[in-house]
Amino acid sequence: MVLAHGYLDDHHAFDEVAPRLVAAGRRVVLFDQRGHGDSRSGTDGLSPRSMASDYAAVLQHFDVQDGVLVGHSMGAFLSVVFSILHADIARARLRGLVLVGGHAGNVAKGSVQNRLQIAMVKRGVMRLVLSTRTTARWMARSLFGAVAEPRFLEQAVDTIRRADLRGTLPILKAQVSDSYYERLGEVPVPAIVICGERDRTCPRFHSERLGAEIPGSRNVWLPRIGHMVPLEAPSAIVDAVEEHLRRGTTSPREVAQAS
């Protein structure tokens, strides 16, 4: 199971998911995406194409067989890009995708929160906002749903404050300007698309399109949950992984709702 975190996050985003998968006897691969956590940006920068190639490298390096690729937020976006640009590797090594709070580009559409925060990052204002713990906590709270457990909120605050805002700006801009929606039919493996009903960062319509247009896929909707599904509802991700492993590499198209 390969777990890919979101923008300004690192592999600790899956601290509640990975142990559950390991306890179920699954082999889990965690990595910090380039420009995030302990990973450097690399010589070819933070473009969707270069970062998607990292997914191919990870799958090949760890010789993933019959795997499931879980992507959260930016990780979901890059999972889609990888699956399109490296379809042969995805088809050979994966049973499916789990796309969590994700999108296929054009991420600012329909999200006032996203447009505001992206503008703040581009203009350098976000660093000022994150300079105090109080304002950083306010921003992090907007990522959660009805309830933000204090320890998870503080984890989000610490991660965001450590992030390299300037260095990661290229992939942020790409998520706004690029769109792979017209190519979703090229994704060669089915996806289970999970979205919190209170997600203000990647609104519902992104997940609706992913679930409807990636062949063999379906949607799972989580009441009261926000964008931080790996922390707020880790069991939903584990259940989706196990579903892929039960059903194998192909499945009929299904669009369903679960609560």
N, C-alpha and C positions, 0 to 999 in steps of 0.2 A: 504494500500500500504506500503510494507516494503522496505526500501531503505538501501542498504549495500555498504559502501564506499570501496575505494581501499587501497593499501599498502601505509603506511606513511601518510595517510589522516585521516580525522575524519568526523563526520556527517555533518559538514558545507560544505562538497563537494556538497551537494544537496540544498544549499541555494537558487539556482535559480529554482530548480525543485519543492521542497516541497510546496512553496506558490501557485504555479500554480495548483497543485493537490488539495490543500485545497480549493482554490477558485472554483474548479469544484465540490466541495462537497464530496471529498474523504477523508477518514480517513488515516492519514499518521503516520507511525512509523519510527523513526530515532534512530539509536544507534551507539555508538562507539565500534568497534570491539576490542576484547581483545588485550591488549598491545598498543592500539591506543587511542588518545584523553584522555578522563577521565576514560577509562576502564583499569583495571589491567590485568596482564597476566593470573591469575588464577593458581590453584595448578597443573593442568594437562598440562600446557604449550600451545604453539602456534603451534599445529599440525593441518593439514587439518581436521582430524577427530574431534578433540576437538572443533575447531572453527565452523565446520559444525553443531555440536551439539548445539552451541549457537543459530543458526538459528532456529532449532527445538524448543528450549526453548522460543525464542522471539515469534514465531508464536503461541505457546500454551499459553504463559503468557497473550498475548493480545487477545487471542481467535479469531485469524484471520479466517474469513470465506470468500470464494470466492475472495481471495486476489491475488495480483500480487507482486512477489518478484523481485525487481530491483537490480542488482549487477553491480558495476563498477570495472573493472580491477581485482584486487584480490577478490573483492566482487562477480564478475561474476564467477571466479574460484570456490570460496567457495559455491556459489549458485548451481553450477553443482554438487560438492561433496555432499552437503546436499541432493539434489534431488535424488542422487543415493543411499546414505547410509540411508536416511530416506524417502524412496519413499512413504511409507504409509501416512506419515504426509503431504508431498508435494501434494499427490493426493487428500487428504481429505480437505486441506485448501487453495489450490492455483488454480487459473484459468490458470496461466502461469508465465513465466519468461521473464524479459527483461535483456538481457546480453549486457553490454555496454563496448566496448573496452576490451573485455575479452578473456579468454583462458580456456583450460582444463588441464593445466600443460605444462611442457617442454617449459617454457616461454622464455628461452634464445635462442631457435632455431630461426634462421633467423633474429635476431635483434642485430646488432652490438652495438647499444645504450644500450640495456639491458645487454649484456655481459660485457660491460665496466663498467656500473654503479653497477652491482651486484658485480663485482670484487672489485670495490672501497669500497663498503659497507663491504665486507668480510674482507678486509685488513685494515679497519679503516681509509682509505683515505677520504672517503666521509665526515666524520665529519670535516676534515680540509677544504674541498671544501665549506662546508656550514658555515664555521666560519665567512666568510665575506658576506655581502649582495650582492655584485657584482657578485661573483662566484655562489652564490645560485640562483640569478636571471638568470644567464646563464643556469644553469641546469634546472630550472623550465621552461624556455622558450622552451626547447626542447620537452616539453610535449604538447605544443599547435600547432595548424595548421598554416594557412597562416597569421592569425591575432591573437595577444594576447592582449586582452583589458587590459590596465594597472591595473585596480583594481583587475581583476582576477589573473593576474600575481603576484601581490603583495600578494594576498591571498594565492596562491600556495607557494610562498617563505616563508611566515610566518609559514604555516603548516608544511612544510618540515623541517624547522630549529628547530621546537619544537619536532619533532618526536624522538622516542627512537630507534635509529638505532641498537644498540646492542641487546636490548630486543626483537625486532621483527625479528631478523636474522633467527630464525627457520622457520617461515612461508615463508620468502623469499627463503631460501634453498629448501623448499618443492615445491614451485612453479617451481623451476628449475629441481629438480630431479624426482618429481612425475608426472604421466600422467594418466588421466582418459579418454583419447580419445577413447580407445577401449570399453569403457562402456557407451558412449553417448546414445546408443540405449535404455539404461535402464532408462533414464530420463522420468518420467511419465507424464509430462505436457509440452505443446508446448512452444517454446521460440521465441521471436523477438530479433534478434541479430543485434545490432547497432555498426557500426564501422566507424570512420573517415578515409577518404582516405589518410590522411597525418599522420596517427598514426604510429609512429616509435617505440613505446613501446610494443604494441601488434599488430604486423603486420597482414595484411589482411587474410593470410591463416588460422590463428587461428579462426577468425570469419566465414570464409567459411566452415570450418569443423563443427563448432557448428551449423550453419544454415542448413547444409546438413544432419547431422547425428542425431540430436535430432528430434525425430518424431514430425511431424506437425509444423515444424519451418520454418522461412524465414529470409532473410537478408535485412538490410537497410544500404545503403552506403551514407555517407555524404561528398560531395566534399569540399575541403579546410579546413576540420576540422581535428584536431589532436586527441590526447588521452583524453583530458579533456572535453569530450562531455557534462557532466553535467553542466559545466560552459559555454562552447562554443555554444552548441545547445540544451538547456534544453527542448525546445518544441518538439524535436524528441522523447525524453523519455516520455513526457506526452502523445503524440500521440500514442506511442506504448502501454502504459498502457490502454488508452481508447479503443484501438483496442481489447485487451484481454477481457475487460469488455463487449464489444459489442458481441464478437463471442462466449463467454461461455467457457466451459472447453475443448472442442475438436474442431479440425479443420482439413481439409485435408492437406496433405503435400504440401507446396508451397515454391518455391524458387524464389524470385523476387528481383528486384533492385528498389530503390527509391532515388531520389535526391532532 
